[in-house]
Amino acid sequence: MDIMHSVLASYGFKKDSYTIERFGNGLINDTCLVKKEDDKYILQRINKAVFTNPFLIAENIEKIRAYLAATNKDYFSLLPAKPWRAALWYASPAIFTGCSRS
């Protein structure tokens, strides 16, 4: 199974229920737009040559979100979707080389 489909499967997506397309033209990370019915999601592959410990990125995002939620009740923050596994973030051991259409 293609790595993108594997990642999306961990979030409960069935292979024929969504489309994937490249989003933007980033120089460091690969970003994809995933469309499923009326919903849209951003899926990003972190460049491990630049960000050697991507879990620190996830940890920092959560700390910032929690701080802003606690100190500014009017602050609106999007939350990442949680995979079926209990973890907040999904990391694949496979190498993903770019976005592809399903």
DRENTORKOL-3810 file (N, C-alpha, C; in nm, 4 decimals):
REM DRENTORKOL-3810
@n.u->0.0846; n.v->-0.1183; n.w->0.0000; ca.u->0.0000; ca.v->0.0000; ca.w->0.0000; c.u->0.0889; c.v->0.1243; c.w->0.0000
@n.u->0.0565; n.v->0.2182; n.w->-0.0852; ca.u->0.1287; ca.v->0.3447; ca.w->-0.0912; c.u->0.1311; c.v->0.4107; c.w->0.0481
@n.u->0.2406; n.v->0.4780; n.w->0.0807; ca.u->0.2566; ca.v->0.5377; ca.w->0.2139; c.u->0.1453; c.v->0.6369; c.w->0.2463
@n.u->0.1004; n.v->0.7141; n.w->0.1480; ca.u->-0.0073; ca.v->0.8096; ca.w->0.1746; c.u->-0.1346; c.v->0.7372; c.w->0.2163
@n.u->-0.1656; n.v->0.6301; n.w->0.1467; ca.u->-0.2858; ca.v->0.5540; ca.w->0.1809; c.u->-0.2696; c.v->0.4893; c.w->0.3181
@n.u->-0.1499; n.v->0.4467; n.w->0.3497; ca.u->-0.1232; ca.v->0.3872; ca.w->0.4804; c.u->-0.1444; c.v->0.4893; c.w->0.5921
@n.u->-0.0934; n.v->0.6096; n.w->0.5731; ca.u->-0.1111; ca.v->0.7156; ca.w->0.6734; c.u->-0.2591; c.v->0.7469; c.w->0.6895
@n.u->-0.3284; n.v->0.7670; n.w->0.5779; ca.u->-0.4705; ca.v->0.8005; ca.w->0.5856; c.u->-0.5530; c.v->0.6864; c.w->0.6455
@n.u->-0.5136; n.v->0.5623; n.w->0.6190; ca.u->-0.5837; ca.v->0.4479; ca.w->0.6786; c.u->-0.5744; c.v->0.4517; c.w->0.8316
@n.u->-0.4627; n.v->0.5031; n.w->0.8838; ca.u->-0.4489; ca.v->0.5096; ca.w->1.0293; c.u->-0.5460; c.v->0.6108; c.w->1.0898
@n.u->-0.6035; n.v->0.6975; n.w->1.0062; ca.u->-0.7047; ca.v->0.7937; ca.w->1.0496; c.u->-0.8456; c.v->0.7482; c.w->1.0121
@n.u->-0.8577; n.v->0.6258; n.w->0.9648; ca.u->-0.9881; ca.v->0.5690; ca.w->0.9342; c.u->-1.0388; c.v->0.5966; c.w->0.7935
@n.u->-0.9546; n.v->0.6480; n.w->0.7050; ca.u->-0.9957; ca.v->0.6763; ca.w->0.5676; c.u->-0.9895; c.v->0.5479; c.w->0.4856
@n.u->-1.0965; n.v->0.5196; n.w->0.4123; ca.u->-1.0967; ca.v->0.4075; ca.w->0.3193; c.u->-1.0421; c.v->0.4571; c.w->0.1850
@n.u->-0.9602; n.v->0.3773; n.w->0.1183; ca.u->-0.8818; ca.v->0.4197; ca.w->0.0019; c.u->-0.9650; c.v->0.4873; c.w->-0.1073
@n.u->-1.0832; n.v->0.4408; n.w->-0.1354; ca.u->-1.1632; ca.v->0.4977; ca.w->-0.2443; c.u->-1.2543; c.v->0.6114; c.w->-0.2001
@n.u->-1.2379; n.v->0.6603; n.w->-0.0766; ca.u->-1.3295; ca.v->0.7625; ca.w->-0.0253; c.u->-1.2705; c.v->0.9034; c.w->-0.0259
@n.u->-1.1522; n.v->0.9232; n.w->-0.0830; ca.u->-1.0878; ca.v->1.0543; ca.w->-0.0790; c.u->-1.0005; c.v->1.0748; c.w->-0.2022
@n.u->-0.9598; n.v->1.1992; n.w->-0.2218; ca.u->-0.8608; ca.v->1.2323; ca.w->-0.3244; c.u->-0.7463; c.v->1.3071; c.w->-0.2573
@n.u->-0.6294; n.v->1.3009; n.w->-0.3200; ca.u->-0.5103; ca.v->1.3674; ca.w->-0.2675; c.u->-0.4519; c.v->1.4525; c.w->-0.3794
@n.u->-0.4166; n.v->1.5770; n.w->-0.3465; ca.u->-0.3482; ca.v->1.6613; ca.w->-0.4447; c.u->-0.2438; c.v->1.7470; c.w->-0.3741
@n.u->-0.1422; n.v->1.7827; n.w->-0.4470; ca.u->-0.0367; ca.v->1.8680; ca.w->-0.3933; c.u->-0.0985; c.v->2.0009; c.w->-0.3530
@n.u->-0.0500; n.v->2.0578; n.w->-0.2430; ca.u->-0.1025; ca.v->2.1843; ca.w->-0.1915; c.u->0.0139; c.v->2.2805; c.w->-0.1722
@n.u->0.0126; n.v->2.3889; n.w->-0.2443; ca.u->0.1196; ca.v->2.4873; ca.w->-0.2322; c.u->0.2458; c.v->2.4419; c.w->-0.3027
@n.u->0.3538; n.v->2.5152; n.w->-0.2747; ca.u->0.4817; ca.v->2.4826; ca.w->-0.3376; c.u->0.5952; c.v->2.5010; c.w->-0.2374
@n.u->0.5790; n.v->2.4407; n.w->-0.1204; ca.u->0.6791; ca.v->2.4522; ca.w->-0.0156; c.u->0.8158; c.v->2.4015; c.w->-0.0577
@n.u->0.9175; n.v->2.4596; n.w->0.0006; ca.u->1.0540; ca.v->2.4209; ca.w->-0.0308; c.u->1.1114; c.v->2.3182; c.w->0.0662
@n.u->1.0493; n.v->2.3043; n.w->0.1828; ca.u->1.1055; ca.v->2.2165; ca.w->0.2857; c.u->1.0204; c.v->2.0913; c.w->0.3047
@n.u->0.8909; n.v->2.1072; n.w->0.3279; ca.u->0.8012; ca.v->1.9946; ca.w->0.3528; c.u->0.7112; c.v->1.9716; c.w->0.2320
@n.u->0.6580; n.v->1.8506; n.w->0.2182; ca.u->0.5583; ca.v->1.8206; ca.w->0.1160; c.u->0.4211; c.v->1.8309; c.w->0.1808
@n.u->0.3343; n.v->1.9118; n.w->0.1207; ca.u->0.2014; ca.v->1.9329; ca.w->0.1764; c.u->0.0974; c.v->1.8884; c.w->0.0747
@n.u->-0.0029; n.v->1.8159; n.w->0.1225; ca.u->-0.1102; ca.v->1.7655; ca.w->0.0368; c.u->-0.2451; c.v->1.8090; c.w->0.0922
@n.u->-0.3396; n.v->1.8271; n.w->0.0011; ca.u->-0.4778; ca.v->1.8517; ca.w->0.0373; c.u->-0.5531; c.v->1.7209; c.w->0.0157
@n.u->-0.6186; n.v->1.6745; n.w->0.1195; ca.u->-0.6984; ca.v->1.5521; ca.w->0.1126; c.u->-0.8445; c.v->1.5945; c.w->0.1173
@n.u->-0.9217; n.v->1.5508; n.w->0.0182; ca.u->-1.0645; ca.v->1.5834; ca.w->0.0137; c.u->-1.1434; c.v->1.4551; c.w->0.0308
@n.u->-1.2375; n.v->1.4609; n.w->0.1245; ca.u->-1.3253; ca.v->1.3465; ca.w->0.1514; c.u->-1.4663; c.v->1.4016; c.w->0.1688
@n.u->-1.5515; n.v->1.3742; n.w->0.0709; ca.u->-1.6867; ca.v->1.4298; ca.w->0.0684; c.u->-1.6770; c.v->1.5814; c.w->0.0802
@n.u->-1.7421; n.v->1.6424; n.w->0.1782; ca.u->-1.7371; ca.v->1.7880; ca.w->0.1941; c.u->-1.6247; c.v->1.8334; c.w->0.2868
@n.u->-1.5435; n.v->1.7409; n.w->0.3354; ca.u->-1.4365; ca.v->1.7747; ca.w->0.4292; c.u->-1.3027; c.v->1.7865; c.w->0.3567
@n.u->-1.2168; n.v->1.8733; n.w->0.4115; ca.u->-1.0819; ca.v->1.8907; ca.w->0.3572; c.u->-0.9824; c.v->1.8812; c.w->0.4715
@n.u->-0.8683; n.v->1.8188; n.w->0.4430; ca.u->-0.7631; ca.v->1.7994; ca.w->0.5421; c.u->-0.6288; c.v->1.8349; c.w->0.4797
@n.u->-0.5371; n.v->1.8793; n.w->0.5618; ca.u->-0.3999; ca.v->1.9018; ca.w->0.5180; c.u->-0.3151; c.v->1.7889; c.w->0.5746
@n.u->-0.2370; n.v->1.7271; n.w->0.4898; ca.u->-0.1467; ca.v->1.6200; ca.w->0.5302; c.u->-0.0062; c.v->1.6633; c.w->0.4901
@n.u->0.0859; n.v->1.6579; n.w->0.5846; ca.u->0.2185; ca.v->1.7091; ca.w->0.5567; c.u->0.3257; c.v->1.6078; c.w->0.5916
@n.u->0.4236; n.v->1.5963; n.w->0.4989; ca.u->0.5413; ca.v->1.5152; ca.w->0.5243; c.u->0.6509; c.v->1.6105; c.w->0.5683
@n.u->0.6992; n.v->1.5879; n.w->0.6894; ca.u->0.8041; ca.v->1.6714; ca.w->0.7460; c.u->0.9388; c.v->1.6252; c.w->0.6908
@n.u->1.0192; n.v->1.7174; n.w->0.6456; ca.u->1.1521; ca.v->1.6874; ca.w->0.5932; c.u->1.2459; c.v->1.6595; c.w->0.7109
@n.u->1.2814; n.v->1.5324; n.w->0.7293; ca.u->1.3648; ca.v->1.4947; ca.w->0.8441; c.u->1.5101; c.v->1.5396; c.w->0.8311
@n.u->1.5518; n.v->1.5813; n.w->0.7118; ca.u->1.6862; ca.v->1.6374; ca.w->0.6975; c.u->1.6923; c.v->1.7767; c.w->0.7602
@n.u->1.5785; n.v->1.8460; n.w->0.7618; ca.u->1.5699; ca.v->1.9796; ca.w->0.8203; c.u->1.5222; c.v->1.9708; c.w->0.9652
@n.u->1.4177; n.v->1.8947; n.w->0.9889; ca.u->1.3609; ca.v->1.8774; ca.w->1.1228; c.u->1.3937; c.v->1.7355; c.w->1.1687
@n.u->1.5039; n.v->1.7199; n.w->1.2385; ca.u->1.5539; ca.v->1.5868; ca.w->1.2720; c.u->1.4684; c.v->1.5142; c.w->1.3753
@n.u->1.3885; n.v->1.5863; n.w->1.4510; ca.u->1.2984; ca.v->1.5235; ca.w->1.5471; c.u->1.1597; c.v->1.5843; c.w->1.5308
@n.u->1.0788; n.v->1.5316; n.w->1.4353; ca.u->0.9479; ca.v->1.5911; ca.w->1.4088; c.u->0.8534; c.v->1.5888; c.w->1.5279
@n.u->0.8762; n.v->1.5001; n.w->1.6224; ca.u->0.7885; ca.v->1.4974; ca.w->1.7393; c.u->0.8041; c.v->1.6226; c.w->1.8246
@n.u->0.9208; n.v->1.6878; n.w->1.8172; ca.u->0.9376; ca.v->1.8150; ca.w->1.8881; c.u->0.8496; c.v->1.9237; c.w->1.8264
@n.u->0.8287; n.v->1.9173; n.w->1.6954; ca.u->0.7378; ca.v->2.0109; ca.w->1.6294; c.u->0.5966; c.v->1.9908; c.w->1.6849
@n.u->0.5536; n.v->1.8663; n.w->1.6890; ca.u->0.4204; ca.v->1.8341; ca.w->1.7401; c.u->0.4060; c.v->1.8788; c.w->1.8855
@n.u->0.5073; n.v->1.8553; n.w->1.9648; ca.u->0.5046; ca.v->1.8947; ca.w->2.1051; c.u->0.4947; c.v->2.0467; c.w->2.1188
@n.u->0.5715; n.v->2.1195; n.w->2.0388; ca.u->0.5670; ca.v->2.2656; ca.w->2.0437; c.u->0.4317; c.v->2.3200; c.w->2.0003
@n.u->0.3747; n.v->2.2632; n.w->1.8952; ca.u->0.2420; ca.v->2.3064; ca.w->1.8500; c.u->0.1400; c.v->2.2883; c.w->1.9620
@n.u->0.1447; n.v->2.1744; n.w->2.0299; ca.u->0.0497; ca.v->2.1488; ca.w->2.1380; c.u->0.0724; c.v->2.2440; c.w->2.2548
@n.u->0.1964; n.v->2.2729; n.w->2.2893; ca.u->0.2244; ca.v->2.3664; ca.w->2.3989; c.u->0.1738; c.v->2.5067; c.w->2.3664
@n.u->0.1958; n.v->2.5514; n.w->2.2442; ca.u->0.1474; ca.v->2.6835; ca.w->2.2029; c.u->-0.0044; c.v->2.6876; c.w->2.2061
@n.u->-0.0689; n.v->2.5833; n.w->2.1506; ca.u->-0.2154; ca.v->2.5779; ca.w->2.1499; c.u->-0.2705; c.v->2.5815; c.w->2.2907
@n.u->-0.2128; n.v->2.5026; n.w->2.3820; ca.u->-0.2599; ca.v->2.4985; ca.w->2.5213; c.u->-0.2395; c.v->2.6329; c.w->2.5905
@n.u->-0.1253; n.v->2.6964; n.w->2.5660; ca.u->-0.0981; ca.v->2.8263; ca.w->2.6272; c.u->-0.1987; c.v->2.9309; c.w->2.5785
@n.u->-0.2198; n.v->2.9363; n.w->2.4482; ca.u->-0.3134; ca.v->3.0352; ca.w->2.3941; c.u->-0.4563; c.v->3.0083; c.w->2.4406
@n.u->-0.4953; n.v->2.8840; n.w->2.4503; ca.u->-0.6293; ca.v->2.8502; ca.w->2.4992; c.u->-0.6466; c.v->2.8917; c.w->2.6448
@n.u->-0.5412; n.v->2.8801; n.w->2.7234; ca.u->-0.5493; ca.v->2.9153; ca.w->2.8662; c.u->-0.5422; c.v->3.0658; c.w->2.8900
@n.u->-0.4723; n.v->3.1389; n.w->2.8039; ca.u->-0.4510; ca.v->3.2816; ca.w->2.8288; c.u->-0.5386; c.v->3.3724; c.w->2.7439
@n.u->-0.6011; n.v->3.3199; n.w->2.6419; ca.u->-0.6842; ca.v->3.4016; ca.w->2.5545; c.u->-0.8068; c.v->3.3196; c.w->2.5147
@n.u->-0.9146; n.v->3.3369; n.w->2.5884; ca.u->-1.0347; ca.v->3.2545; ca.w->2.5671; c.u->-1.0970; c.v->3.2751; c.w->2.4288
@n.u->-1.0665; n.v->3.3882; n.w->2.3618; ca.u->-1.1219; ca.v->3.4155; ca.w->2.2294; c.u->-1.0358; c.v->3.3596; c.w->2.1165
@n.u->-0.9225; n.v->3.3013; n.w->2.1509; ca.u->-0.8329; ca.v->3.2485; ca.w->2.0489; c.u->-0.8930; c.v->3.1226; c.w->1.9873
@n.u->-0.8979; n.v->3.1189; n.w->1.8536; ca.u->-0.9497; ca.v->3.0028; ca.w->1.7822; c.u->-0.8326; c.v->2.9207; c.w->1.7308
@n.u->-0.8349; n.v->2.7935; n.w->1.7581; ca.u->-0.7254; ca.v->2.7064; ca.w->1.7166; c.u->-0.7811; c.v->2.5798; c.w->1.6546
@n.u->-0.7243; n.v->2.5425; n.w->1.5412; ca.u->-0.7588; ca.v->2.4140; ca.w->1.4809; c.u->-0.6804; c.v->2.3050; c.w->1.5513
@n.u->-0.7411; n.v->2.1914; n.w->1.5667; ca.u->-0.6734; ca.v->2.0779; ca.w->1.6295; c.u->-0.6441; c.v->1.9723; c.w->1.5246
@n.u->-0.5320; n.v->1.9038; n.w->1.5391; ca.u->-0.5037; ca.v->1.7954; ca.w->1.4447; c.u->-0.6000; c.v->1.6792; c.w->1.4659
@n.u->-0.6309; n.v->1.6096; n.w->1.3572; ca.u->-0.7130; ca.v->1.4894; ca.w->1.3684; c.u->-0.6319; c.v->1.3815; c.w->1.4385
@n.u->-0.6975; n.v->1.3023; n.w->1.5199; ca.u->-0.6275; ca.v->1.1948; ca.w->1.5903; c.u->-0.6400; c.v->1.0640; c.w->1.5124
@n.u->-0.5293; n.v->0.9918; n.w->1.4992; ca.u->-0.5372; ca.v->0.8607; ca.w->1.4330; c.u->-0.6133; c.v->0.7618; c.w->1.5208
@n.u->-0.6506; n.v->0.6511; n.w->1.4620; ca.u->-0.7231; ca.v->0.5502; ca.w->1.5382; c.u->-0.6412; c.v->0.4995; c.w->1.6548
@n.u->-0.5105; n.v->0.4959; n.w->1.6353; ca.u->-0.4247; ca.v->0.4601; ca.w->1.7475; c.u->-0.4330; c.v->0.5760; c.w->1.8455
@n.u->-0.4039; n.v->0.5557; n.w->1.9696; ca.u->-0.4237; ca.v->0.6570; ca.w->2.0730; c.u->-0.3340; c.v->0.7797; c.w->2.0596
@n.u->-0.2247; n.v->0.7701; n.w->1.9865; ca.u->-0.1300; ca.v->0.8811; ca.w->1.9762; c.u->-0.1914; c.v->0.9999; c.w->1.9031
@n.u->-0.1438; n.v->1.1191; n.w->1.9331; ca.u->-0.1919; ca.v->1.2396; ca.w->1.8676; c.u->-0.1368; c.v->1.2529; c.w->1.7261
@n.u->-0.0166; n.v->1.1995; n.w->1.7003; ca.u->0.0494; ca.v->1.2139; ca.w->1.5717; c.u->0.0846; c.v->1.0769; c.w->1.5178
@n.u->0.0869; n.v->1.0664; n.w->1.3863; ca.u->0.1228; ca.v->0.9413; ca.w->1.3212; c.u->0.2557; c.v->0.9607; c.w->1.2504
@n.u->0.3482; n.v->0.8729; n.w->1.2721; ca.u->0.4768; ca.v->0.8779; ca.w->1.2025; c.u->0.4978; c.v->0.7448; c.w->1.1324
@n.u->0.5257; n.v->0.7510; n.w->1.0047; ca.u->0.5496; ca.v->0.6307; ca.w->0.9275; c.u->0.6989; c.v->0.6062; c.w->0.9147
@n.u->0.7417; n.v->0.4823; n.w->0.9282; ca.u->0.8837; ca.v->0.4523; ca.w->0.9094; c.u->0.9235; c.v->0.4536; c.w->0.7619
@n.u->0.8263; n.v->0.4500; n.w->0.6721; ca.u->0.8565; ca.v->0.4481; ca.w->0.5287; c.u->0.8928; c.v->0.5883; c.w->0.4807
@n.u->0.9601; n.v->0.5931; n.w->0.3694; ca.u->0.9993; ca.v->0.7209; ca.w->0.3099; c.u->0.8933; c.v->0.7610; c.w->0.2083
@n.u->0.8411; n.v->0.8814; n.w->0.2233; ca.u->0.7399; ca.v->0.9332; ca.w->0.1325; c.u->0.8064; c.v->1.0385; c.w->0.0445
@n.u->0.7918; n.v->1.0258; n.w->-0.0870; ca.u->0.8637; ca.v->1.1141; ca.w->-0.1780; c.u->0.7780; c.v->1.2261; c.w->-0.2347
@n.u->0.6496; n.v->1.2270; n.w->-0.2124; ca.u->0.5674; ca.v->1.3365; ca.w->-0.2614; c.u->0.4209; c.v->1.2979; c.w->-0.2658
@n.u->0.3376; n.v->1.3922; n.w->-0.2945; ca.u->0.1930; ca.v->1.3696; ca.w->-0.2990; c.u->0.1555; c.v->1.3046; c.w->-0.4324
@n.u->0.0561; n.v->1.2214; n.w->-0.4265; ca.u->0.0084; ca.v->1.1594; ca.w->-0.5488; c.u->-0.1437; c.v->1.1545; c.w->-0.5442
@n.u->-0.2051; n.v->1.1477; n.w->-0.6582; ca.u->-0.3516; ca.v->1.1364; ca.w->-0.6619; c.u->-0.3926; c.v->0.9921; c.w->-0.6371
@n.u->-0.5021; n.v->0.9780; n.w->-0.5661; ca.u->-0.5517; ca.v->0.8419; ca.w->-0.5421; c.u->-0.6368; c.v->0.7969; c.w->-0.6584
END
